């Protein structure tokens, strides 16, 4: 029993030593590399053919790459590499832009560092373009090997909305603001004033579509209490429309113009807010003449012993 036990202990000790020796042994490929390297340095093994040239090439490549990085010419090298590969961005075609310059489009594409079509982030570039004031939509497509096609859909200005400080903002039909007045050619657009004037501006065209001659004389549409419109004519006259049935009020005004040429008289304002009457406000000059005429008439009747 004792001998048997002692034998087992000896066997176990030898197994542990063998396992320890195996744990310190390198894998076979590494052992071959170590033997080959040791042989070359000790002279027992000759170096492979052209190994010196290969080492020299690697050395010069590393030195050259380091020089390029230090000189800051890495971008030029990468760009040249993509051009040689045939996938560099060489042509950018822009269409659909009338108010947005091509320079602004290029500045907002975010192509810095993207030398190939693969490196262009379409969604990011589109998002940048949609932030431009005139751009309503943008479509960007990659046409391999080297073309980027950009199609823009721009906003259409419908009217000018004047702010309290006098600034003029271009707005779309639905009231969305495009931006400040950018060119004299847009001064011909209808002018709207007052709070909420931009939102209600789409009603302006329908308001005078049955009487376009009046529309040509309107210089501004002012929104009052976000409920109704005052029309400012080219002669300074103000037409006060009701909050409801503005079309009927315009018909009444047209009848007055046909019968009495009311728009050609010295009238400061025509109030059509009530259905059963029309209130007229004379200009200061016309009011002075009216007062003078009334005073002269009073004197005439007084001299005759009558009361006016």
C-alpha positions as CSV (number, residue, x, y, z in Angstrom):
1,X,0.0,0.0,0.0
2,X,2.8,2.4,0.9
3,X,4.8,1.6,-2.3
4,X,1.7,2.0,-4.4
5,X,0.9,5.3,-2.9
6,X,4.4,6.5,-3.3
7,X,4.3,5.5,-7.0
8,X,1.2,7.6,-7.6
9,X,2.8,10.6,-6.0
10,X,5.9,10.2,-8.3
11,X,3.7,9.9,-11.4
12,X,1.7,13.0,-10.4
13,X,4.8,15.0,-9.9
14,X,6.2,14.1,-13.3
15,X,2.9,15.0,-15.0
16,X,3.0,18.4,-13.4
17,X,6.5,19.0,-14.6
18,X,5.7,18.0,-18.2
19,X,2.6,20.2,-18.2
20,X,4.7,23.1,-16.9
21,X,7.3,22.6,-19.6
22,X,4.5,22.5,-22.3
23,X,3.0,25.7,-21.0
24,X,6.3,27.6,-21.7
25,X,6.6,26.3,-25.3
26,X,5.8,28.6,-28.2
27,X,3.3,27.5,-30.9
28,X,4.9,25.8,-33.9
29,X,4.8,28.8,-36.4
30,X,6.5,31.1,-33.8
31,X,9.1,28.5,-33.1
32,X,10.0,28.3,-36.7
33,X,10.2,32.1,-37.0
34,X,12.5,32.3,-33.9
35,X,14.8,29.5,-35.3
36,X,15.0,31.2,-38.7
37,X,15.7,34.6,-37.1
38,X,18.3,33.1,-34.7
39,X,19.9,31.3,-37.6
40,X,20.3,34.4,-39.7
41,X,21.8,36.4,-36.9
42,X,24.2,33.6,-35.9
43,X,25.2,32.9,-39.5
44,X,24.0,29.3,-39.5
45,X,21.2,30.1,-42.0
46,X,21.5,32.4,-45.1
47,X,19.0,35.2,-45.5
48,X,16.2,34.8,-48.2
49,X,16.9,36.4,-51.5
50,X,15.9,40.1,-51.9
51,X,15.1,40.4,-48.2
52,X,17.4,43.4,-47.9
53,X,15.6,45.1,-50.7
54,X,12.2,44.4,-49.1
55,X,13.4,45.8,-45.8
56,X,14.8,48.9,-47.5
57,X,11.5,49.5,-49.3
58,X,9.5,49.1,-46.0
59,X,12.0,51.5,-44.3
60,X,11.7,54.2,-47.0
61,X,7.8,53.7,-47.1
62,X,7.6,54.3,-43.4
63,X,9.9,57.3,-43.6
64,X,7.9,58.8,-46.5
65,X,4.6,58.3,-44.8
66,X,5.9,60.0,-41.6
67,X,7.1,62.9,-43.7
68,X,3.8,63.3,-45.4
69,X,2.0,63.3,-42.0
70,X,4.4,65.8,-40.5
71,X,4.1,68.1,-43.6
72,X,0.3,68.0,-43.4
73,X,0.0,66.6,-47.0
74,X,-2.1,63.6,-46.0
75,X,-5.2,65.0,-47.6
76,X,-3.5,65.5,-50.9
77,X,-2.2,62.0,-50.9
78,X,-5.6,60.5,-50.1
79,X,-7.3,62.7,-52.8
80,X,-4.7,61.6,-55.3
81,X,-5.3,57.9,-54.4
82,X,-9.1,58.3,-54.9
83,X,-8.6,60.0,-58.2
84,X,-6.4,57.2,-59.4
85,X,-9.0,54.7,-58.3
86,X,-11.6,56.5,-60.4
87,X,-14.1,57.1,-57.6
88,X,-13.2,60.7,-56.6
89,X,-15.9,63.4,-56.6
90,X,-15.1,65.2,-59.8
91,X,-18.5,66.5,-61.0
92,X,-21.3,68.1,-59.0
93,X,-24.4,68.9,-61.0
94,X,-26.9,71.3,-59.4
95,X,-30.4,72.0,-60.8
96,X,-33.7,73.6,-59.7
97,X,-31.9,76.6,-58.0
98,X,-33.0,80.1,-58.9
99,X,-32.6,82.1,-55.7
100,X,-30.0,79.8,-54.1
101,X,-26.5,80.3,-55.5
102,X,-24.3,77.3,-56.4
103,X,-21.6,78.5,-54.1
104,X,-24.0,78.4,-51.1
105,X,-25.1,74.9,-52.1
106,X,-21.5,73.6,-52.3
107,X,-20.6,75.3,-48.9
108,X,-23.5,73.4,-47.2
109,X,-22.9,69.9,-48.7
110,X,-20.4,69.0,-46.0
111,X,-18.0,67.4,-48.4
112,X,-14.9,68.4,-46.4
113,X,-12.8,65.2,-46.1
114,X,-15.1,63.2,-48.4
115,X,-12.9,62.5,-51.5
116,X,-15.0,59.7,-53.0
117,X,-18.7,59.1,-53.6
118,X,-18.6,56.3,-50.9
119,X,-17.6,59.0,-48.4
120,X,-20.5,61.3,-49.1
121,X,-23.2,61.2,-46.4
122,X,-26.4,61.8,-48.5
123,X,-28.7,62.3,-45.5
124,X,-26.4,64.7,-43.7
125,X,-25.9,66.8,-46.9
126,X,-29.6,66.9,-47.6
127,X,-30.3,68.1,-44.0
128,X,-27.8,70.9,-44.5
129,X,-29.5,72.0,-47.7
130,X,-32.9,72.0,-46.1
131,X,-31.7,74.5,-43.6
132,X,-31.2,77.1,-46.4
133,X,-34.0,79.7,-46.5
134,X,-35.1,79.1,-50.1
135,X,-34.9,75.3,-50.2
136,X,-38.2,73.5,-49.7
137,X,-36.8,70.1,-50.7
138,X,-33.6,68.5,-52.0
139,X,-32.7,65.3,-53.8
140,X,-29.1,64.1,-53.8
141,X,-27.9,61.2,-55.9
142,X,-24.6,59.4,-56.5
143,X,-23.8,58.6,-60.1
144,X,-20.8,56.4,-60.2
145,X,-17.9,56.7,-60.7
146,X,-17.5,60.4,-59.9
147,X,-20.7,62.5,-60.2
148,X,-23.0,63.9,-57.6
149,X,-26.4,65.2,-58.8
150,X,-28.3,67.7,-56.6
151,X,-31.9,68.7,-57.5
152,X,-33.5,71.5,-55.4
153,X,-37.1,72.6,-55.0
154,X,-37.3,76.2,-53.9
155,X,-40.0,78.1,-52.1
156,X,-42.3,80.5,-53.9
157,X,-42.9,83.9,-52.3
158,X,-46.5,84.9,-52.2
159,X,-46.5,88.2,-50.3
160,X,-44.5,90.6,-48.1
161,X,-45.3,90.8,-44.4
162,X,-44.2,94.1,-42.8
163,X,-43.1,94.0,-39.2
164,X,-43.6,96.7,-36.6
165,X,-40.0,97.8,-37.0
166,X,-40.6,98.2,-40.8
167,X,-38.7,95.1,-41.9
168,X,-40.2,93.2,-44.8
169,X,-40.3,89.4,-44.7
170,X,-41.2,87.2,-47.7
171,X,-43.8,84.6,-47.0
172,X,-45.3,81.7,-48.8
173,X,-49.0,81.2,-49.4
174,X,-49.5,79.3,-46.2
175,X,-47.8,82.0,-44.2
176,X,-44.4,80.3,-43.7
177,X,-41.6,82.8,-43.6
178,X,-38.9,82.5,-46.3
179,X,-36.7,85.3,-45.1
180,X,-36.1,89.1,-45.4
181,X,-36.7,90.8,-48.7
182,X,-33.8,89.8,-50.8
183,X,-34.3,91.5,-54.2
184,X,-36.2,94.6,-55.6
185,X,-38.1,92.3,-57.9
186,X,-40.1,91.0,-55.0
187,X,-41.5,94.4,-54.1
188,X,-44.3,93.9,-56.5
189,X,-45.8,91.2,-54.2
190,X,-48.8,92.1,-52.1
191,X,-48.0,93.8,-48.9
192,X,-49.7,92.6,-45.7
193,X,-49.5,94.2,-42.3
194,X,-50.7,93.4,-38.8
195,X,-50.5,90.5,-36.4
196,X,-51.6,87.3,-38.1
197,X,-51.4,88.9,-41.5
198,X,-49.0,86.2,-42.7
199,X,-51.4,83.4,-41.8
200,X,-54.4,85.0,-43.5
201,X,-52.5,86.3,-46.5
202,X,-53.8,83.4,-48.7
203,X,-57.3,84.9,-48.6
204,X,-56.1,88.1,-50.3
205,X,-56.1,86.7,-53.8
206,X,-59.6,85.3,-53.5
207,X,-60.9,88.5,-51.9
208,X,-60.4,90.6,-55.1
209,X,-60.5,88.0,-57.8
210,X,-64.0,89.3,-59.0
211,X,-62.7,92.9,-59.1
212,X,-59.1,92.8,-60.3
213,X,-59.2,96.6,-61.1
214,X,-59.5,97.2,-57.4
215,X,-56.7,94.8,-56.6
216,X,-54.4,96.8,-58.8
217,X,-55.1,99.9,-56.7
218,X,-54.6,98.2,-53.3
219,X,-51.1,99.0,-51.9
220,X,-51.5,97.1,-48.6
221,X,-53.7,94.7,-46.8
222,X,-53.8,95.3,-43.0
223,X,-55.1,92.6,-40.7
224,X,-57.1,94.0,-37.8
225,X,-57.5,92.1,-34.5
226,X,-56.7,88.9,-36.6
227,X,-60.4,89.0,-37.8
228,X,-60.8,91.3,-40.7
229,X,-59.0,93.3,-43.4
230,X,-58.5,97.0,-44.1
231,X,-57.5,97.8,-47.7
232,X,-55.1,100.7,-48.3
233,X,-55.6,102.2,-51.8
234,X,-53.1,104.1,-54.0
235,X,-54.8,107.4,-53.3
236,X,-54.6,107.0,-49.5
237,X,-58.2,105.8,-49.1
238,X,-58.9,103.0,-46.5
239,X,-61.6,100.4,-47.2
240,X,-62.8,98.7,-44.0
241,X,-64.1,95.3,-44.6
242,X,-66.2,93.2,-42.2
243,X,-65.0,90.1,-40.4
244,X,-67.7,88.1,-42.2
245,X,-69.1,88.3,-45.8
246,X,-66.2,90.3,-47.1
247,X,-67.3,89.3,-50.7
248,X,-70.7,90.9,-50.2
249,X,-69.0,94.1,-48.9
250,X,-66.9,94.3,-52.0
251,X,-70.0,93.9,-54.2
252,X,-71.6,96.9,-52.3
253,X,-68.4,99.0,-52.8
254,X,-68.4,98.2,-56.5
255,X,-72.0,99.3,-56.8
256,X,-71.1,102.6,-55.1
257,X,-68.2,103.0,-57.5
258,X,-70.3,102.4,-60.6
259,X,-73.1,104.8,-59.4
260,X,-71.1,107.6,-57.7
261,X,-67.4,107.0,-58.4
262,X,-66.8,106.8,-54.7
263,X,-63.2,105.8,-55.1
264,X,-62.4,109.0,-56.9
265,X,-63.7,111.4,-54.3
266,X,-61.9,113.0,-51.4
267,X,-62.7,110.3,-48.9
268,X,-60.3,109.1,-46.2
269,X,-62.2,105.9,-45.4
270,X,-65.2,103.8,-46.5
271,X,-66.6,101.7,-43.6
272,X,-68.4,98.6,-44.9
273,X,-68.5,96.7,-41.6
274,X,-72.2,97.1,-41.2
275,X,-74.6,95.4,-43.7
276,X,-77.3,98.1,-43.6
277,X,-75.2,101.2,-44.0
278,X,-72.0,102.7,-45.4
279,X,-70.0,105.1,-43.2
280,X,-67.9,107.7,-45.0
281,X,-64.9,109.6,-43.5
282,X,-63.8,112.6,-45.5
283,X,-60.2,113.8,-45.9
284,X,-59.1,116.7,-43.8
285,X,-59.2,119.0,-46.8
286,X,-62.7,117.9,-47.8
287,X,-63.8,118.3,-44.2
288,X,-62.6,121.9,-44.1
289,X,-64.5,122.7,-47.3
290,X,-67.6,121.0,-45.9
291,X,-67.4,123.0,-42.6
292,X,-66.8,126.2,-44.6
293,X,-69.8,125.5,-46.8
294,X,-72.0,124.7,-43.8
295,X,-70.9,127.9,-42.1
296,X,-71.7,130.0,-45.2
297,X,-75.1,128.2,-45.5
298,X,-75.9,129.0,-41.9
299,X,-75.1,132.7,-42.5
300,X,-77.3,132.8,-45.5
301,X,-80.3,131.3,-43.6
302,X,-79.6,133.6,-40.7
303,X,-79.7,136.7,-42.9
304,X,-83.0,135.5,-44.2
305,X,-84.4,134.9,-40.7
306,X,-84.5,131.2,-41.1
307,X,-82.9,128.4,-39.2
308,X,-80.9,125.8,-40.9
